[in-house]
Amino acid sequence: MEIPAIPLFWIMPFVLLLLSIAIIPLVSTHFWGKYYPIFSVILGLIVVVLYLTLLNTQDTHFYGSYKLFHTFIEYVGFIALVGSLFVVVSGIYLDIIAKPTPFINASILSIGCILANVMGTVGASMLLIRPYLRINNQRIKPYHLVFFIFLVSNMGGALLPIGDPPLFLGYLKGIPFFWLIDRIFFVWLLGLGIVLIIFIAFEFFTNKKASNNVENMNEYGPKEIKIEVLGKRNFIWLLCIILLVLSQNQLTSLGISSEMVTFFTSVLMITCSIFAYRGANKKALRQNEFIFNPIKEVAILFGGIFATMMPALDYLELNAHKLGLEHPGQFFFASGILSAFLDNAPTYLNFLSAAFGLCGMNVDNDLHMEKFLNTPELALYIEAISMGCVFFGALSYIGNAPNFMVKSIADQLEVKTPTFLGYMLKYSIPILIPPFFIVWLIFFS
């Protein structure tokens, strides 16, 4: 359906929501913790009303209802997947007993990056964040949490469609399951490698500084490594959710509408999470200090984000040709920067559509998709957009759902976490932009 003209000032509710998330916790954490649902709901309702009134006439072919319905289905699919993974994985207690050396911490982050492609960034983050924080509980620093978000919650899940939502949308559009891993493996490896080296440098500097102040400060933890796992039965439910995700492409290929497939699989995912929670190992839940607050916060805030970002995404799609984007490297940075603040899944689709349009093709045309996939110069656009949307999701807490969930769990465990602006100004921008620039220079410039 053709998008009607969207006034630029309609993005103000989205801007206000972002500013609220960034600034209000700096003024009063208690106030924000109590009233953030009101900000999210009111600003989201403003956009919903605009779409139901001004964009829901015969002249606009009732675009408002169409857009709201599709956004609602996308939100249902998003929160069903994120929520079910959160509940199922929280029923698995993984305890790693080890001394928190740079090697051990880097190993956990590396394993998390691999797992992110198998169980998604949400699943890998929820499985590893608690044992990772427990290992470092005597010497935990904000950078430990930050690098976990960088690597496990974002950059790690760039190889397979199940790793991150935008890649899954590409899979539904016809990009083969293993197509991307063959082409961006070394891009992924270089990006992760640089960030891991920076993390290890942080670790050695912190250990050296601590040992200079207190004798044997870096000798925390036992000499041997031991691993304990409780709640193994929840791995079965985790497998069920992963299979439901993978089945969506097959179901749509049978002629079932994507909206119906999303709703149906979302109901099944929620059902799996209910059974997993009711049958979970109670000791595992207690050891994980499981509560629903993290997923509640994500559901409410991202509900507001999904609603308020509709005008921003529509305006972007209408005016993408005016942005002067021509080369894959430009798509890498443009899609990435917007993915840091908009949901990276619809951002991915918009830039993918723009790349196809730039070449006079349509992303929904199977023949055009085949040509894009099999022409190296055109395939580079898909690679650049995919890496941009996944990598740059680490730039802010709202760039990807696991970011907020990891922060919420850390807050629950009384671990000091950076503020929204502190995360970006002190960590993500100075640490991540140089590696991203190197990736761009070598592969996409």
Buried (B, 14 or more C-beta within 10 A) or exposed (E): EEBBEBEEEBBBBBBBBBEBBBEBBEEEEEEBEEEBBEBBBEBBBBBBEBBBEEBBEEEBBBBBBBBBEBBBBBBBBBBBBBBBBBBBBBBBBBBBBBBBBBEBBBBBBBBBBEBBBBBBBBBBBBBBBBBBBBBBEEBBBBBBBBBBBBBBBBBBBBBBBBBBBBBBBBBBBBBEEEBBBEBBEEBBEBBBEBBBEBBBEBBEEBBEEBEEEEEEBBEBBEEEEEEEEBBEBBBEBBEBBBEBBBBBBEBBEEEEEBBEBBBBBBEBBBBBBEBBBEEBBEEBBEBBEBEEEBBEBBBBBBBBBBBBBBBBBBBBBBEBEEEEBEEBBBBBBBBBBBBBBBBBBBBBBBBBBBBBBBBEBEBEEEEBBEBBBEEEEBBBBBBBBBBBBBBBBBBBBBBBBBBBBBBBBBBBBEBEBBBBBBBBEBBBBEBBEEBBEEBBEEBBE
